[in-house]
Amino acid sequence: MKKSFIETKYFTILLHILVWTTFLVLQILSFQASINDRPPKPSGFVPENLAARFIFSWSVMIILYYLNSLLYIPRFLFTKRIGRFVVALFLTLICVVILENIYNNLFDIGRKAALFKKGPPIAFFMSIFILALSTSIKVAQKWFEDQSKQKEMVHEKMNSELSLLKSQVNPHFLFNTLNGIYSLANNKSDKTAPAIVKLSQMMRYMLDESKQEFVTLSSELDYINTFIDLQKLRLFDNVKVDFTVDGEPNGIKIQPLLLIPFIENAFKHGTDASTECNININLDIKRDSLHLRVENDIIKSRREDEKSGFGLSNIKRRLQLEYPDRYVLTTSSEGGKFIVKLFISLR
């Protein structure tokens, strides 16, 4: 699953550069304001002898940032030991203030020392700012990582479920087809050899194309035609099959083996050797949608509770996974006919 730019290491690097550049500018301006006792002017800033102090403060802030980001937050905050996290921050702030005072007493003299000692220590407020900033950034990054992992887990679960559903299709078709070929061979029919050829074509498609995430609608239609031809070889003349396609399939891709279960169910439940049977299949192709209609006779001699080997519930679940909120599936019984209507939006 492709990561967003926010989750990449490049974004982290850019974020840290931005943070420290901003902090550098703020620190320079605050030093100038402290020295001149007036609002800073970039053109008039001269660090004079403050280079050592600047490096000292800069180093302390960097250590403070990454100490909180890499140690305190992962060890205490993310493990829900909030008390220890607060104590660690409090003790760290005290240490920063103590170090600031020690530095002032040892190295600052005259007017500069007096200016930096006026009011609460600047280092105290800068430390709070750095701690708050590092905590905010780390928590935000953790939230994005958790969201990404959750999406990845959902994606992997969907892929696993889809693989399971697809794996249930192939053996089911193979079982029914082999039964049909067995009947032809048992009756010593001349249709046995053509049936085996059709079966090999179907198996080649199942083994190669069906592993792809998407296949061309043209290749799926070829597979459906092969399946229908194979079914016709084993059926009696009393079964009439009408398969029509309206529209142009070129340039359209769909999930493999998505339409065939509805057609297979029509042959399974809508044919009988003792009565006249009709199966009507129509696929209406638009630029951004498909509309499949499958109609077969309801055979009264069949048990009403007879179930398909694949099952409408499995088909619906696969549609929900592969075309969420982009399909409409309805089934109905009208005038002795069982009708399946499937609409899929390809947008």
C-alpha positions in Angstrom: 0.0 0.0 0.0 1.5 3.3 -1.1 2.4 5.7 1.7 1.5 9.4 1.7 4.2 12.0 1.6 3.5 12.8 5.3 4.5 9.3 6.2 7.9 9.3 4.4 11.3 10.1 5.8 11.6 13.1 3.4 8.7 14.8 5.1 10.3 14.2 8.5 13.6 15.7 7.4 11.8 18.7 5.9 9.8 19.2 9.1 12.9 19.1 11.3 14.7 21.6 9.0 11.7 23.9 9.2 11.4 23.6 13.0 15.1 24.4 13.7 15.2 27.2 11.1 12.2 28.8 12.8 13.8 28.3 16.2 17.1 29.7 15.0 15.4 32.9 13.8 13.4 33.3 16.9 16.4 32.8 19.1 18.5 35.4 17.2 15.8 37.9 17.4 15.2 37.3 21.1 19.0 37.7 21.8 19.0 41.0 20.0 16.0 42.3 21.9 17.6 41.3 25.2 20.8 43.1 24.3 19.4 46.3 22.8 16.3 46.4 25.1 14.1 47.3 22.2 12.4 45.5 19.3 14.9 43.7 17.0 16.1 45.1 13.7 17.7 42.4 11.5 20.1 45.0 9.9 21.4 46.1 13.2 22.0 42.7 14.8 25.6 42.2 15.9 26.2 39.1 18.1 29.4 40.6 19.5 30.6 38.2 22.2 27.4 36.1 22.4 28.6 33.4 20.1 29.4 31.0 23.0 26.0 31.7 24.7 24.3 31.2 21.4 25.9 27.8 20.9 25.2 26.8 24.4 21.5 27.7 24.2 21.2 26.1 20.8 22.8 22.8 22.0 20.5 22.7 25.1 17.4 23.2 23.0 18.4 20.4 20.5 19.2 18.0 23.3 15.9 18.9 25.0 13.9 18.4 21.8 15.3 15.0 20.9 15.4 13.8 24.5 11.7 14.4 24.7 11.0 13.1 21.2 13.1 10.0 21.2 13.0 9.0 24.9 10.3 10.5 27.1 7.4 10.3 24.6 8.0 6.7 23.4 8.9 5.4 26.8 6.3 7.2 28.9 3.6 9.0 26.9 3.0 6.2 24.3 3.0 3.6 27.0 0.4 5.6 29.0 2.7 6.3 32.0 1.6 9.9 32.1 2.8 10.5 35.6 6.3 9.6 34.8 6.2 11.6 31.6 5.1 14.8 33.5 7.8 14.2 36.2 10.5 13.7 33.5 9.5 17.0 31.9 9.5 18.8 35.2 12.9 17.6 36.2 14.3 18.4 32.8 13.0 22.0 33.0 14.6 22.4 36.4 17.9 21.1 35.0 17.7 23.6 32.1 17.1 26.5 34.5 20.0 25.4 36.7 22.4 25.1 33.7 21.3 28.5 32.6 22.1 30.1 35.9 25.4 28.3 36.2 26.3 29.5 32.7 25.3 33.1 33.6 27.4 33.1 36.8 30.5 31.6 35.2 30.7 33.4 31.8 28.4 36.4 31.7 29.7 39.7 33.0 28.6 43.3 33.2 25.5 44.5 31.4 24.9 41.4 29.4 24.6 39.3 32.5 22.3 41.7 34.1 20.0 41.9 31.1 19.7 38.1 30.8 18.9 37.8 34.5 16.0 40.2 34.4 12.7 38.5 35.0 12.0 34.8 34.5 14.8 33.0 32.6 14.4 33.0 28.9 15.6 29.5 28.8 12.6 28.4 30.9 10.0 29.6 28.4 12.0 28.5 25.4 12.3 25.0 27.0 8.5 24.8 27.5 8.0 25.9 23.8 10.5 23.2 22.6 8.9 20.5 24.7 5.4 21.4 23.6 6.5 21.5 19.9 8.3 18.2 20.1 5.4 16.6 21.8 2.9 17.9 19.3 5.0 16.8 16.3 5.7 13.3 17.8 2.0 12.7 18.7 0.9 13.9 15.2 3.4 11.6 13.5 2.2 8.7 15.7 -1.4 9.4 14.8 -0.6 9.3 11.1 1.4 6.1 11.5 -1.4 4.4 13.4 -3.9 5.5 10.8 -1.7 4.2 8.1 -1.2 0.8 9.8 -4.9 0.5 10.4 -5.6 1.2 6.7 -2.9 -1.3 5.7 -4.4 -4.0 8.0 -7.9 -3.4 6.5 -6.4 -3.5 3.0 -4.5 -6.8 3.8 -7.7 -8.3 5.3 -9.7 -7.3 2.3 -7.1 -8.8 0.0 -7.0 -12.0 2.0 -10.8 -12.3 1.9 -10.9 -11.6 -1.8 -8.3 -14.2 -2.4 -10.4 -16.7 -0.4 -13.5 -15.8 -2.3 -11.8 -16.1 -5.7 -10.2 -19.4 -4.7 -13.7 -20.7 -4.1 -14.8 -19.9 -7.6 -12.3 -22.0 -9.6 -12.8 -25.4 -8.0 -16.6 -24.9 -8.1 -16.6 -24.2 -11.9 -14.1 -27.0 -12.5 -16.3 -29.5 -10.5 -19.4 -28.7 -12.4 -17.6 -28.7 -15.8 -16.0 -32.0 -15.1 -19.4 -33.5 -14.3 -20.7 -32.3 -17.6 -17.7 -33.7 -19.5 -18.1 -37.0 -17.6 -21.7 -37.2 -18.8 -20.7 -36.6 -22.4 -17.9 -39.2 -22.2 -20.2 -41.7 -20.5 -22.7 -41.3 -23.4 -19.8 -41.6 -25.9 -20.8 -38.2 -27.3 -18.8 -36.6 -30.2 -19.0 -33.4 -28.1 -16.5 -34.7 -25.5 -13.3 -33.6 -27.3 -14.6 -30.1 -28.0 -15.7 -29.9 -24.4 -12.1 -30.8 -23.2 -10.7 -28.0 -25.5 -13.1 -25.5 -24.0 -12.2 -26.6 -20.5 -8.5 -26.1 -21.2 -9.2 -22.6 -22.4 -11.1 -21.9 -19.2 -8.4 -23.3 -17.0 -5.8 -21.2 -18.8 -7.8 -18.1 -18.0 -8.3 -19.1 -14.4 -4.6 -19.8 -13.9 -3.3 -16.7 -15.6 -5.7 -13.9 -15.9 -7.7 -14.4 -12.7 -4.7 -13.7 -10.6 -4.6 -10.1 -11.9 -6.3 -7.3 -9.9 -8.0 -6.2 -13.1 -8.6 -7.8 -16.5 -10.0 -6.3 -19.7 -13.7 -6.7 -20.1 -13.1 -8.2 -23.6 -11.1 -11.1 -22.1 -13.8 -11.6 -19.4 -16.4 -11.8 -22.2 -14.3 -14.3 -24.1 -14.2 -16.4 -20.9 -18.0 -16.2 -20.5 -18.6 -17.2 -24.1 -16.3 -20.2 -23.6 -18.2 -21.2 -20.5 -21.6 -20.9 -22.3 -20.3 -22.9 -25.2 -19.1 -25.6 -22.9 -22.5 -25.7 -21.2 -24.3 -25.9 -24.5 -22.2 -29.0 -25.4 -23.7 -30.9 -22.5 -27.3 -29.5 -22.6 -30.3 -30.9 -24.5 -32.0 -29.1 -27.3 -34.8 -28.1 -25.0 -32.5 -25.5 -23.4 -32.3 -22.2 -25.2 -29.5 -19.8 -24.3 -29.5 -16.2 -25.5 -26.4 -14.1 -24.6 -26.3 -10.5 -25.9 -23.8 -7.7 -25.4 -24.8 -4.0 -25.9 -22.0 -1.5 -26.1 -18.2 -1.6 -26.7 -16.0 -3.4 -24.2 -12.7 -2.0 -25.4 -10.8 0.0 -22.9 -12.8 -1.2 -19.9 -11.3 -3.2 -17.1 -13.1 -5.1 -14.3 -12.2 -7.5 -11.5 -11.7 -11.1 -13.0 -14.4 -13.8 -12.6 -16.9 -11.2 -11.3 -19.8 -11.8 -13.6 -19.6 -15.5 -14.2 -21.1 -16.7 -10.9 -24.5 -15.2 -11.9 -24.4 -16.9 -15.3 -23.2 -20.2 -13.7 -26.1 -20.1 -11.2 -28.6 -19.7 -14.1 -27.3 -22.9 -15.8 -27.3 -24.7 -12.5 -30.8 -23.8 -11.3 -32.5 -23.0 -14.6 -32.0 -26.1 -16.8 -33.8 -29.4 -16.8 -33.9 -32.3 -19.3 -37.7 -32.8 -19.0 -39.0 -29.3 -19.8 -38.5 -26.3 -22.0 -35.9 -24.0 -20.5 -34.8 -20.5 -21.4 -31.7 -18.6 -20.2 -31.4 -14.9 -21.2 -28.2 -13.0 -20.5 -27.7 -9.4 -21.4 -24.8 -7.1 -20.6 -25.2 -3.4 -21.3 -21.9 -1.6 -21.4 -21.6 2.1 -20.9 -18.4 4.2 -20.7 -18.5 4.3 -16.9 -20.9 1.5 -15.9 -22.0 -2.1 -16.5 -25.6 -3.5 -16.3 -25.9 -7.3 -16.2 -29.3 -9.0 -16.4 -29.6 -12.7 -16.1 -32.9 -14.4 -16.4 -33.7 -18.1 -16.1 -36.8 -20.3 -15.7 -37.7 -21.5 -12.2 -37.7 -25.3 -12.3 -40.4 -26.5 -10.0 -38.9 -30.0 -9.9 -35.8 -28.6 -8.1 -35.9 -28.3 -4.4 -36.6 -24.7 -3.4 -33.8 -24.8 -0.8 -31.2 -26.0 -3.2 -28.2 -23.8 -2.9 -25.5 -22.7 -5.3 -22.1 -24.0 -4.8 -20.7 -20.5 -4.7 -23.7 -18.6 -3.1 -25.2 -15.2 -3.5 -23.9 -14.1 -0.1 -20.3 -14.7 -1.2 -20.9 -12.8 -4.4 -22.4 -9.9 -2.5 -19.4 -9.9 -0.2 -17.0 -9.8 -3.0 -18.9 -6.9 -4.6 -18.8 -5.0 -1.3 -15.0 -5.5 -1.1 -14.2 -4.7 -4.8 -16.8 -2.1 -5.6 -17.9 -0.5 -2.3 -20.9 1.9 -2.7 -20.6 1.5 -6.5 -22.9 -1.4 -7.2 -26.6 -2.4 -7.0 -27.6 -6.1 -6.9 -31.2 -7.2 -7.0 -32.9 -10.5 -7.4 -36.6 -11.2 -8.0 -39.0 -13.8 -9.2 -41.5 -12.7 -11.8 -43.8 -14.9 -13.9 -41.9 -18.1 -13.3 -38.6 -16.4 -14.0 -35.7 -15.8 -11.6 -34.1 -12.5 -12.5 -30.7 -11.1 -11.4 -29.8 -7.5 -12.1 -26.4 -6.1 -11.4 -25.3 -2.5 -11.9 -21.6 -1.6 -11.4 -20.3 2.0 -11.6 -16.7 2.0 -13.0 -15.9 5.6 -12.0 
